[in-house]
């Protein structure tokens, strides 16, 4: 059950992040927000949300802690979002974004490694 919950959380985060970024990219290219480009991404987001809900449910049962699941979810976001941003927008982060990412990574590592 642990593997299934981690898989569902990673899949759910990937789908949700992709839907957000794809909708943003479509709006950028169109120069406006259009229902025709938003709707497919809303469906993808719904599927991702379902994966996240079931992943959290299984995770709390199998790991016994909502905090562990929250950390897994945040780690998934830290790993998945940067490549998707690059893939969809073809841009690299500036210094501020790199510092922000590094701070997030340090925070997650502290959560995982520091006890007490």
KEZALO-491227 format. One record per atom (N, C-alpha, C): residue in three letters; chain; atom name; z, y, x. Coordinates in Angstrom, 2 decimals. Layout:
N
<rec "ala" "A" "CA" <Z Y X>>
...
This chain:
116
<rec "unk" "A" "N" <0.00 -1.20 0.81>>
<rec "unk" "A" "CA" <0.00 0.00 0.00>>
<rec "unk" "A" "C" <0.00 1.26 0.86>>
<rec "unk" "A" "N" <0.60 1.21 2.04>>
<rec "unk" "A" "CA" <0.62 2.38 2.91>>
<rec "unk" "A" "C" <-0.80 2.77 3.31>>
<rec "unk" "A" "N" <-1.59 1.78 3.71>>
<rec "unk" "A" "CA" <-2.96 2.07 4.11>>
<rec "unk" "A" "C" <-3.76 2.66 2.95>>
<rec "unk" "A" "N" <-3.59 2.10 1.77>>
<rec "unk" "A" "CA" <-4.32 2.60 0.59>>
<rec "unk" "A" "C" <-3.93 4.04 0.29>>
<rec "unk" "A" "N" <-2.65 4.36 0.40>>
<rec "unk" "A" "CA" <-2.23 5.74 0.11>>
<rec "unk" "A" "C" <-2.79 6.72 1.14>>
<rec "unk" "A" "N" <-2.78 6.33 2.42>>
<rec "unk" "A" "CA" <-3.34 7.20 3.47>>
<rec "unk" "A" "C" <-4.84 7.37 3.25>>
<rec "unk" "A" "N" <-5.53 6.28 2.94>>
<rec "unk" "A" "CA" <-6.96 6.35 2.69>>
<rec "unk" "A" "C" <-7.28 7.27 1.52>>
<rec "unk" "A" "N" <-6.54 7.13 0.42>>
<rec "unk" "A" "CA" <-6.79 7.97 -0.75>>
<rec "unk" "A" "C" <-6.51 9.44 -0.46>>
<rec "unk" "A" "N" <-5.47 9.71 0.31>>
<rec "unk" "A" "CA" <-5.15 11.10 0.65>>
<rec "unk" "A" "C" <-6.24 11.70 1.54>>
<rec "unk" "A" "N" <-6.67 10.96 2.53>>
<rec "unk" "A" "CA" <-7.73 11.46 3.42>>
<rec "unk" "A" "C" <-9.03 11.67 2.63>>
<rec "unk" "A" "N" <-9.39 10.70 1.80>>
<rec "unk" "A" "CA" <-10.60 10.83 0.98>>
<rec "unk" "A" "C" <-10.48 12.01 0.02>>
<rec "unk" "A" "N" <-9.33 12.13 -0.63>>
<rec "unk" "A" "CA" <-9.13 13.23 -1.57>>
<rec "unk" "A" "C" <-9.20 14.59 -0.90>>
<rec "unk" "A" "N" <-8.58 14.72 0.25>>
<rec "unk" "A" "CA" <-8.65 15.99 0.98>>
<rec "unk" "A" "C" <-10.08 16.29 1.42>>
<rec "unk" "A" "N" <-10.79 15.28 1.89>>
<rec "unk" "A" "CA" <-12.17 15.49 2.33>>
<rec "unk" "A" "C" <-13.04 15.95 1.16>>
<rec "unk" "A" "N" <-12.91 15.31 0.01>>
<rec "unk" "A" "CA" <-13.70 15.70 -1.16>>
<rec "unk" "A" "C" <-13.33 17.11 -1.63>>
<rec "unk" "A" "N" <-12.04 17.41 -1.67>>
<rec "unk" "A" "CA" <-11.60 18.73 -2.13>>
<rec "unk" "A" "C" <-12.09 19.83 -1.19>>
<rec "unk" "A" "N" <-11.93 19.60 0.10>>
<rec "unk" "A" "CA" <-12.36 20.61 1.08>>
<rec "unk" "A" "C" <-13.87 20.78 1.02>>
<rec "unk" "A" "N" <-14.61 19.67 0.93>>
<rec "unk" "A" "CA" <-16.06 19.78 0.84>>
<rec "unk" "A" "C" <-16.46 20.58 -0.39>>
<rec "unk" "A" "N" <-15.85 20.31 -1.54>>
<rec "unk" "A" "CA" <-16.19 21.03 -2.77>>
<rec "unk" "A" "C" <-15.93 22.53 -2.63>>
<rec "unk" "A" "N" <-14.80 22.88 -2.05>>
<rec "unk" "A" "CA" <-14.48 24.30 -1.85>>
<rec "unk" "A" "C" <-15.51 24.98 -0.95>>
<rec "unk" "A" "N" <-15.78 24.34 0.17>>
<rec "unk" "A" "CA" <-16.69 24.95 1.14>>
<rec "unk" "A" "C" <-18.14 24.98 0.64>>
<rec "unk" "A" "N" <-18.56 23.91 -0.02>>
<rec "unk" "A" "CA" <-19.93 23.88 -0.54>>
<rec "unk" "A" "C" <-20.13 24.94 -1.61>>
<rec "unk" "A" "N" <-19.13 25.12 -2.46>>
<rec "unk" "A" "CA" <-19.22 26.17 -3.49>>
<rec "unk" "A" "C" <-19.26 27.55 -2.84>>
<rec "unk" "A" "N" <-18.44 27.75 -1.83>>
<rec "unk" "A" "CA" <-18.44 29.04 -1.13>>
<rec "unk" "A" "C" <-19.78 29.30 -0.45>>
<rec "unk" "A" "N" <-20.32 28.28 0.18>>
<rec "unk" "A" "CA" <-21.62 28.42 0.85>>
<rec "unk" "A" "C" <-22.72 28.71 -0.17>>
<rec "unk" "A" "N" <-22.70 28.04 -1.31>>
<rec "unk" "A" "CA" <-23.71 28.29 -2.35>>
<rec "unk" "A" "C" <-23.61 29.72 -2.86>>
<rec "unk" "A" "N" <-22.38 30.20 -3.06>>
<rec "unk" "A" "CA" <-22.19 31.58 -3.53>>
<rec "unk" "A" "C" <-22.67 32.57 -2.48>>
<rec "unk" "A" "N" <-22.41 32.27 -1.23>>
<rec "unk" "A" "CA" <-22.85 33.15 -0.15>>
<rec "unk" "A" "C" <-24.38 33.23 -0.11>>
<rec "unk" "A" "N" <-25.03 32.08 -0.21>>
<rec "unk" "A" "CA" <-26.49 32.06 -0.16>>
<rec "unk" "A" "C" <-27.11 32.74 -1.38>>
<rec "unk" "A" "N" <-26.49 32.56 -2.55>>
<rec "unk" "A" "CA" <-27.02 33.16 -3.78>>
<rec "unk" "A" "C" <-26.65 34.63 -3.92>>
<rec "unk" "A" "N" <-25.61 35.03 -3.22>>
<rec "unk" "A" "CA" <-25.14 36.40 -3.34>>
<rec "unk" "A" "C" <-24.32 36.66 -4.58>>
<rec "unk" "A" "N" <-24.00 35.58 -5.32>>
<rec "unk" "A" "CA" <-23.18 35.71 -6.52>>
<rec "unk" "A" "C" <-22.62 34.33 -6.88>>
<rec "unk" "A" "N" <-21.70 34.35 -7.82>>
<rec "unk" "A" "CA" <-21.11 33.09 -8.29>>
<rec "unk" "A" "C" <-21.89 32.64 -9.52>>
<rec "unk" "A" "N" <-22.39 31.41 -9.47>>
<rec "unk" "A" "CA" <-23.18 30.88 -10.58>>
<rec "unk" "A" "C" <-22.58 29.55 -11.04>>
<rec "unk" "A" "N" <-22.49 29.38 -12.34>>
<rec "unk" "A" "CA" <-21.94 28.16 -12.91>>
<rec "unk" "A" "C" <-22.76 26.95 -12.47>>
<rec "unk" "A" "N" <-24.06 27.11 -12.36>>
<rec "unk" "A" "CA" <-24.93 25.98 -12.00>>
<rec "unk" "A" "C" <-24.61 25.44 -10.60>>
<rec "unk" "A" "N" <-24.15 26.29 -9.70>>
<rec "unk" "A" "CA" <-23.78 25.80 -8.37>>
<rec "unk" "A" "C" <-22.31 25.43 -8.29>>
<rec "unk" "A" "N" <-21.49 26.01 -9.17>>
<rec "unk" "A" "CA" <-20.06 25.69 -9.15>>
<rec "unk" "A" "C" <-19.77 24.35 -9.81>>
<rec "unk" "A" "N" <-20.47 24.02 -10.87>>
<rec "unk" "A" "CA" <-20.14 22.83 -11.66>>
<rec "unk" "A" "C" <-20.16 21.52 -10.86>>
<rec "unk" "A" "N" <-21.21 21.24 -10.07>>
<rec "unk" "A" "CA" <-21.17 19.99 -9.29>>
<rec "unk" "A" "C" <-19.97 19.93 -8.34>>
<rec "unk" "A" "N" <-19.59 21.08 -7.80>>
<rec "unk" "A" "CA" <-18.44 21.10 -6.89>>
<rec "unk" "A" "C" <-17.13 20.94 -7.63>>
<rec "unk" "A" "N" <-17.09 21.38 -8.88>>
<rec "unk" "A" "CA" <-15.90 21.15 -9.71>>
<rec "unk" "A" "C" <-15.74 19.64 -9.96>>
<rec "unk" "A" "N" <-16.84 18.95 -10.18>>
<rec "unk" "A" "CA" <-16.77 17.50 -10.38>>
<rec "unk" "A" "C" <-16.29 16.79 -9.11>>
<rec "unk" "A" "N" <-16.81 17.22 -7.96>>
<rec "unk" "A" "CA" <-16.38 16.64 -6.68>>
<rec "unk" "A" "C" <-14.89 16.91 -6.47>>
<rec "unk" "A" "N" <-14.46 18.15 -6.77>>
<rec "unk" "A" "CA" <-13.05 18.51 -6.63>>
<rec "unk" "A" "C" <-12.18 17.65 -7.55>>
<rec "unk" "A" "N" <-12.65 17.38 -8.76>>
<rec "unk" "A" "CA" <-11.88 16.55 -9.70>>
<rec "unk" "A" "C" <-11.70 15.14 -9.15>>
<rec "unk" "A" "N" <-12.76 14.58 -8.59>>
<rec "unk" "A" "CA" <-12.66 13.26 -7.98>>
<rec "unk" "A" "C" <-11.67 13.28 -6.81>>
<rec "unk" "A" "N" <-11.77 14.31 -5.98>>
<rec "unk" "A" "CA" <-10.83 14.45 -4.87>>
<rec "unk" "A" "C" <-9.40 14.60 -5.35>>
<rec "unk" "A" "N" <-9.21 15.38 -6.40>>
<rec "unk" "A" "CA" <-7.87 15.55 -6.96>>
<rec "unk" "A" "C" <-7.29 14.24 -7.48>>
<rec "unk" "A" "N" <-8.13 13.45 -8.11>>
<rec "unk" "A" "CA" <-7.67 12.14 -8.58>>
<rec "unk" "A" "C" <-7.24 11.25 -7.43>>
<rec "unk" "A" "N" <-8.04 11.25 -6.35>>
<rec "unk" "A" "CA" <-7.66 10.47 -5.16>>
<rec "unk" "A" "C" <-6.33 10.95 -4.59>>
<rec "unk" "A" "N" <-6.14 12.27 -4.57>>
<rec "unk" "A" "CA" <-4.88 12.81 -4.05>>
<rec "unk" "A" "C" <-3.69 12.41 -4.92>>
<rec "unk" "A" "N" <-3.85 12.49 -6.22>>
<rec "unk" "A" "CA" <-2.74 12.13 -7.12>>
<rec "unk" "A" "C" <-2.34 10.67 -6.91>>
<rec "unk" "A" "N" <-3.33 9.77 -6.92>>
<rec "unk" "A" "CA" <-3.00 8.36 -6.73>>
<rec "unk" "A" "C" <-2.51 8.08 -5.31>>
<rec "unk" "A" "N" <-3.05 8.78 -4.33>>
<rec "unk" "A" "CA" <-2.57 8.62 -2.96>>
<rec "unk" "A" "C" <-1.12 9.04 -2.80>>
<rec "unk" "A" "N" <-0.77 10.17 -3.42>>
<rec "unk" "A" "CA" <0.62 10.62 -3.37>>
<rec "unk" "A" "C" <1.53 9.63 -4.10>>
<rec "unk" "A" "N" <1.09 9.14 -5.26>>
<rec "unk" "A" "CA" <1.92 8.19 -6.02>>
<rec "unk" "A" "C" <2.18 6.92 -5.20>>
<rec "unk" "A" "N" <1.10 6.35 -4.66>>
<rec "unk" "A" "CA" <1.26 5.14 -3.84>>
<rec "unk" "A" "C" <2.08 5.43 -2.59>>
<rec "unk" "A" "N" <1.85 6.60 -2.00>>
<rec "unk" "A" "CA" <2.55 6.95 -0.77>>
<rec "unk" "A" "C" <4.05 7.10 -0.95>>
<rec "unk" "A" "N" <4.46 7.75 -2.02>>
<rec "unk" "A" "CA" <5.89 7.92 -2.26>>
<rec "unk" "A" "C" <6.54 6.57 -2.51>>
<rec "unk" "A" "N" <5.83 5.69 -3.20>>
<rec "unk" "A" "CA" <6.37 4.34 -3.44>>
<rec "unk" "A" "C" <6.46 3.56 -2.12>>
<rec "unk" "A" "N" <5.38 3.57 -1.33>>
<rec "unk" "A" "CA" <5.34 2.72 -0.14>>
<rec "unk" "A" "C" <6.09 3.31 1.05>>
<rec "unk" "A" "N" <6.05 4.64 1.24>>
<rec "unk" "A" "CA" <6.76 5.26 2.36>>
<rec "unk" "A" "C" <8.18 5.65 1.99>>
<rec "unk" "A" "N" <8.44 5.86 0.71>>
<rec "unk" "A" "CA" <9.76 6.24 0.26>>
<rec "unk" "A" "C" <10.11 7.70 0.47>>
<rec "unk" "A" "N" <9.13 8.53 0.82>>
<rec "unk" "A" "CA" <9.42 9.93 1.09>>
<rec "unk" "A" "C" <8.19 10.79 0.75>>
<rec "unk" "A" "N" <8.41 11.81 -0.06>>
<rec "unk" "A" "CA" <7.33 12.75 -0.36>>
<rec "unk" "A" "C" <7.00 13.59 0.87>>
<rec "unk" "A" "N" <7.98 13.80 1.75>>
<rec "unk" "A" "CA" <7.73 14.60 2.96>>
<rec "unk" "A" "C" <6.74 13.92 3.88>>
<rec "unk" "A" "N" <6.84 12.61 4.01>>
<rec "unk" "A" "CA" <5.89 11.87 4.84>>
<rec "unk" "A" "C" <4.48 12.04 4.30>>
<rec "unk" "A" "N" <4.34 11.96 3.00>>
<rec "unk" "A" "CA" <3.03 12.10 2.37>>
<rec "unk" "A" "C" <2.50 13.52 2.55>>
<rec "unk" "A" "N" <3.37 14.51 2.43>>
<rec "unk" "A" "CA" <2.95 15.90 2.62>>
<rec "unk" "A" "C" <2.44 16.11 4.05>>
<rec "unk" "A" "N" <3.11 15.53 5.01>>
<rec "unk" "A" "CA" <2.67 15.66 6.41>>
<rec "unk" "A" "C" <1.32 14.96 6.61>>
<rec "unk" "A" "N" <1.15 13.79 6.03>>
<rec "unk" "A" "CA" <-0.13 13.08 6.12>>
<rec "unk" "A" "C" <-1.24 13.94 5.52>>
<rec "unk" "A" "N" <-0.97 14.56 4.40>>
<rec "unk" "A" "CA" <-1.95 15.41 3.73>>
<rec "unk" "A" "C" <-2.33 16.62 4.60>>
<rec "unk" "A" "N" <-1.35 17.27 5.18>>
<rec "unk" "A" "CA" <-1.62 18.44 6.02>>
<rec "unk" "A" "C" <-2.37 18.05 7.28>>
<rec "unk" "A" "N" <-2.01 16.91 7.86>>
<rec "unk" "A" "CA" <-2.74 16.43 9.04>>
<rec "unk" "A" "C" <-4.20 16.15 8.68>>
<rec "unk" "A" "N" <-4.41 15.56 7.51>>
<rec "unk" "A" "CA" <-5.78 15.29 7.07>>
<rec "unk" "A" "C" <-6.57 16.60 6.96>>
<rec "unk" "A" "N" <-5.93 17.63 6.42>>
<rec "unk" "A" "CA" <-6.61 18.92 6.31>>
<rec "unk" "A" "C" <-6.93 19.48 7.69>>
<rec "unk" "A" "N" <-5.97 19.41 8.61>>
<rec "unk" "A" "CA" <-6.20 19.93 9.97>>
<rec "unk" "A" "C" <-7.34 19.20 10.68>>
<rec "unk" "A" "N" <-7.51 17.93 10.39>>
<rec "unk" "A" "CA" <-8.55 17.15 11.05>>
<rec "unk" "A" "C" <-9.90 17.32 10.36>>
<rec "unk" "A" "N" <-9.91 17.35 9.04>>
<rec "unk" "A" "CA" <-11.16 17.33 8.28>>
<rec "unk" "A" "C" <-11.80 18.71 8.14>>
<rec "unk" "A" "N" <-11.01 19.74 7.90>>
<rec "unk" "A" "CA" <-11.60 21.03 7.54>>
<rec "unk" "A" "C" <-12.43 21.68 8.66>>
<rec "unk" "A" "N" <-11.98 21.73 9.91>>
<rec "unk" "A" "CA" <-12.80 22.40 10.93>>
<rec "unk" "A" "C" <-14.22 21.83 11.08>>
<rec "unk" "A" "N" <-14.40 20.50 11.14>>
<rec "unk" "A" "CA" <-15.78 20.02 11.24>>
<rec "unk" "A" "C" <-16.62 20.34 10.00>>
<rec "unk" "A" "N" <-16.00 20.29 8.82>>
<rec "unk" "A" "CA" <-16.75 20.62 7.61>>
<rec "unk" "A" "C" <-17.15 22.10 7.59>>
<rec "unk" "A" "N" <-16.26 22.99 8.02>>
<rec "unk" "A" "CA" <-16.61 24.41 8.09>>
<rec "unk" "A" "C" <-17.78 24.60 9.03>>
<rec "unk" "A" "N" <-17.72 23.95 10.18>>
<rec "unk" "A" "CA" <-18.82 24.08 11.14>>
<rec "unk" "A" "C" <-20.12 23.51 10.55>>
<rec "unk" "A" "N" <-20.04 22.34 9.94>>
<rec "unk" "A" "CA" <-21.22 21.68 9.38>>
<rec "unk" "A" "C" <-21.88 22.52 8.29>>
<rec "unk" "A" "N" <-21.09 23.12 7.41>>
<rec "unk" "A" "CA" <-21.66 23.86 6.28>>
<rec "unk" "A" "C" <-22.04 25.30 6.64>>
<rec "unk" "A" "N" <-21.26 25.94 7.50>>
<rec "unk" "A" "CA" <-21.50 27.36 7.79>>
<rec "unk" "A" "C" <-22.13 27.61 9.16>>
<rec "unk" "A" "N" <-22.16 26.58 10.01>>
<rec "unk" "A" "CA" <-22.74 26.69 11.35>>
<rec "unk" "A" "C" <-22.15 27.86 12.15>>
<rec "unk" "A" "N" <-20.84 28.03 12.05>>
<rec "unk" "A" "CA" <-20.14 29.06 12.81>>
<rec "unk" "A" "C" <-18.98 28.43 13.57>>
<rec "unk" "A" "N" <-18.59 29.07 14.64>>
<rec "unk" "A" "CA" <-17.43 28.62 15.40>>
<rec "unk" "A" "C" <-16.27 29.59 15.17>>
<rec "unk" "A" "N" <-15.05 29.12 15.33>>
<rec "unk" "A" "CA" <-13.91 30.00 15.07>>
<rec "unk" "A" "C" <-13.74 31.06 16.15>>
<rec "unk" "A" "N" <-13.18 32.19 15.75>>
<rec "unk" "A" "CA" <-12.83 33.24 16.69>>
<rec "unk" "A" "C" <-11.46 32.96 17.28>>
<rec "unk" "A" "N" <-10.99 33.87 18.12>>
<rec "unk" "A" "CA" <-9.68 33.68 18.77>>
<rec "unk" "A" "C" <-8.55 33.59 17.76>>
<rec "unk" "A" "N" <-8.57 34.46 16.75>>
<rec "unk" "A" "CA" <-7.51 34.45 15.75>>
<rec "unk" "A" "C" <-7.44 33.13 15.00>>
<rec "unk" "A" "N" <-8.59 32.60 14.63>>
<rec "unk" "A" "CA" <-8.63 31.31 13.93>>
<rec "unk" "A" "C" <-8.14 30.18 14.82>>
<rec "unk" "A" "N" <-8.49 30.23 16.10>>
<rec "unk" "A" "CA" <-8.04 29.19 17.03>>
<rec "unk" "A" "C" <-6.52 29.25 17.19>>
<rec "unk" "A" "N" <-5.97 30.45 17.31>>
<rec "unk" "A" "CA" <-4.51 30.60 17.42>>
<rec "unk" "A" "C" <-3.83 30.08 16.16>>
<rec "unk" "A" "N" <-4.39 30.42 14.99>>
<rec "unk" "A" "CA" <-3.82 29.93 13.74>>
<rec "unk" "A" "C" <-3.86 28.42 13.64>>
<rec "unk" "A" "N" <-4.97 27.82 14.04>>
<rec "unk" "A" "CA" <-5.09 26.37 14.04>>
<rec "unk" "A" "C" <-4.07 25.75 14.99>>
<rec "unk" "A" "N" <-3.92 26.32 16.17>>
<rec "unk" "A" "CA" <-2.98 25.79 17.16>>
<rec "unk" "A" "C" <-1.54 25.88 16.63>>
<rec "unk" "A" "N" <-1.21 26.98 15.98>>
<rec "unk" "A" "CA" <0.14 27.11 15.40>>
<rec "unk" "A" "C" <0.37 26.05 14.33>>
<rec "unk" "A" "N" <-0.64 25.81 13.48>>
<rec "unk" "A" "CA" <-0.52 24.77 12.46>>
<rec "unk" "A" "C" <-0.33 23.41 13.09>>
<rec "unk" "A" "N" <-1.08 23.13 14.14>>
<rec "unk" "A" "CA" <-0.97 21.86 14.83>>
<rec "unk" "A" "C" <0.41 21.69 15.46>>
<rec "unk" "A" "N" <0.92 22.74 16.08>>
<rec "unk" "A" "CA" <2.26 22.69 16.68>>
<rec "unk" "A" "C" <3.31 22.45 15.60>>
<rec "unk" "A" "N" <3.16 23.10 14.46>>
<rec "unk" "A" "CA" <4.09 22.89 13.36>>
<rec "unk" "A" "C" <4.10 21.46 12.85>>
<rec "unk" "A" "N" <2.93 20.88 12.73>>
<rec "unk" "A" "CA" <2.84 19.49 12.28>>
<rec "unk" "A" "C" <3.45 18.55 13.31>>
<rec "unk" "A" "N" <3.15 18.78 14.58>>
<rec "unk" "A" "CA" <3.73 17.93 15.63>>
<rec "unk" "A" "C" <5.25 18.05 15.64>>
<rec "unk" "A" "N" <5.76 19.26 15.45>>
<rec "unk" "A" "CA" <7.22 19.44 15.40>>
<rec "unk" "A" "C" <7.81 18.66 14.22>>
<rec "unk" "A" "N" <7.13 18.71 13.08>>
<rec "unk" "A" "CA" <7.61 17.99 11.90>>
<rec "unk" "A" "C" <7.67 16.50 12.17>>
<rec "unk" "A" "N" <6.68 15.98 12.88>>
<rec "unk" "A" "CA" <6.62 14.55 13.14>>
<rec "unk" "A" "C" <7.54 14.10 14.26>>
<rec "unk" "A" "N" <7.74 14.95 15.28>>
<rec "unk" "A" "CA" <8.41 14.50 16.49>>
<rec "unk" "A" "C" <9.87 14.94 16.64>>
<rec "unk" "A" "N" <10.23 16.07 16.03>>
<rec "unk" "A" "CA" <11.58 16.59 16.19>>
<rec "unk" "A" "C" <12.47 16.00 15.10>>
<rec "unk" "A" "N" <13.52 15.37 15.50>>
<rec "unk" "A" "CA" <14.45 14.75 14.55>>
<rec "unk" "A" "C" <15.75 15.54 14.52>>
<rec "unk" "A" "N" <16.35 15.58 13.34>>
<rec "unk" "A" "CA" <17.67 16.18 13.23>>
<rec "unk" "A" "C" <17.67 17.49 12.61>>
